[in-house]
Amino acid sequence: LKTITENAPDVIIELDHEGKILFISRLFSGHKKENAIGESYFDWVPMNQRDILQNSLNAVFDTGIMQNYEMY
């Protein structure tokens, strides 16, 4: 699973209920993914997209169905 996620074309992130990063497949150049673990994903998301992220998180934890979220 680790090999698949690390080689996927998209970034794969696992978050807890509060939006803290539990796992991230990769980060932008110059950043270490180990430093992101435990940080709030909301700090990485533009202000105008935070409501969309929160709604996606709520849907995951309410329904148990994985959500896709695209950030530009």
C-alpha positions in Angstrom: 0.0 0.0 0.0 2.9 2.4 0.8 4.4 1.8 -2.6 1.1 2.5 -4.3 0.4 5.7 -2.4 3.9 7.0 -2.9 3.8 6.5 -6.6 0.3 7.7 -7.2 0.0 10.8 -9.5 -2.2 12.5 -6.8 -1.3 13.4 -3.3 -3.1 11.0 -0.9 -3.8 12.3 2.6 -5.3 10.7 5.7 -6.9 13.1 8.2 -8.4 12.7 11.6 -11.7 14.3 12.7 -10.0 17.6 13.4 -8.2 17.8 10.1 -4.8 16.8 11.5 -2.6 15.0 9.0 -2.1 11.3 9.9 -0.5 10.3 6.6 0.6 12.1 3.4 2.0 10.4 0.3 4.2 13.4 -0.7 4.7 17.1 -0.4 5.9 20.0 -2.5 9.6 20.2 -3.3 11.5 21.5 -0.3 9.1 20.2 2.3 9.4 17.0 4.3 6.3 14.9 4.8 7.5 13.8 8.2 7.1 17.5 9.3 3.5 17.6 8.2 2.4 14.6 10.3 0.3 15.9 13.2 -0.2 19.4 11.6 -3.6 20.8 10.7 -4.4 20.3 7.0 -6.4 23.5 7.3 -3.2 25.5 7.6 -2.2 24.2 4.1 -5.6 25.1 2.5 -6.4 28.5 1.1 -9.0 30.4 3.1 -11.6 30.2 0.3 -11.5 26.4 0.3 -11.6 25.6 4.0 -15.4 25.3 4.1 -15.3 22.8 1.2 -12.7 20.8 3.1 -14.7 20.9 6.3 -17.8 19.7 4.4 -15.8 16.9 2.8 -14.4 15.8 6.2 -17.9 15.9 7.8 -19.2 13.7 4.9 -16.5 11.1 5.4 -17.0 10.8 9.1 -20.8 10.9 8.8 -21.1 8.4 6.0 -17.9 6.4 6.0 -17.5 7.0 2.3 -14.2 8.3 1.0 -14.3 11.9 -0.5 -12.2 13.4 -3.2 -11.1 17.0 -2.7 -9.2 19.0 -5.4 -7.2 22.0 -4.4 -5.9 24.5 -6.9 
